Amino acid sequence: MVRSMTGFGRSEILRDGILLVTEIRSVNHKYCEISLRLPKWLAHFEGNVRALLQKRILRGKLSVAVTWNGDGGVGSLALAEDVADRYVELLKTLKARYNLAGEIDLKTLVGFPDLLSPEKAPATDEASWKLIEEGLTTAIDDAVSMKEAEGASLKEEMKARATGLLDHVRAVEARATLRVTEARDKMRARLAELLEGGEIPEERLALEVVIFADKLDCTEECVRLRAHVKQFLALLDSDELAGRKLNFLLQEMNREANTMGAKALDVEVVNQVVTIKDEIEKLREQVQNVE
């Protein structure tokens, strides 16, 4: 299965005066990294939230935000003392700088924002978790749906590129057979020139052709590269989320292509190898976004 690491999911639950909004944003990342914003009084459920995310999404950098508006067990009002201190300090500075009259009183202070805020008792009850779980599950489903839709497009493009690699491998193999014949003919012509019409030592010629063919033989590399491509295609059609395996196979395919290029000593083969490596690099760029 091919699933993109890029996705967005959102859910809203309005129930019994509570509005719970959950948003998930996912981008590329080598591992599963979660950045979670959760109200402080819901911190008890952070481990549950992370476990549920990691169960459904294997890779990607996730930004998850959960907001809960409405009833949430308000216990009392909390005073932001550091904010109040700063307000008083700034007001005194203003009075001194501009020689202003008047006193700093309670009426003045309570008019400023962020001075008083509801202090909610920590939630640990099962009902609260069930509501969070419901919203999170819906948001994950939404994100996964988007990731799978993009993954389907990636899959078709990667299948086309990977299948095209097999054509280039066959071209290399076909050219390899001709190269041995060409090498033998060139050696024969060169020997005939050097011997000035004398008898050509066929046994020595055959030995040199065998040595040359052995040095340039890339049959094993072609076989392994073809096997890697077929495994790559099989993973694209499997039910497994195989982004890491696909990336590993591309590394192995690139290694075989490098060896083929080192053995080439032939313009046509080199051109095929360059194309193979270019296609592998394009596949690598696409696989970086596969979960």
Secondary structure, DSSP 8 states (H G I E B T S, - for coil): ---BS-EEEEEEEEETTEEEEEEEEEE--SSEEEEEE--GGGGGGHHHHHHHHHHH--SEEEEEEEEEES-S-EEEEEE-HHHHHHHHHHHHHHHHHHT--S---HHHHHTSTTSEEEEE-----HHHHHHHHHHHHHHHHHHHHHHHHHHHHHHHHHHHHHHHHHHHHHHHHHHHHHHHHHHHHHHHHHHHHHHTT----HHHHHHHHHHHHHHH--HHHHHHHHHHHHHHHHHHHSSS--HHHHHHHHHHHHHHHHHHHHH--SHHHHHHHHHHHHHHHHHHHHHTTB-
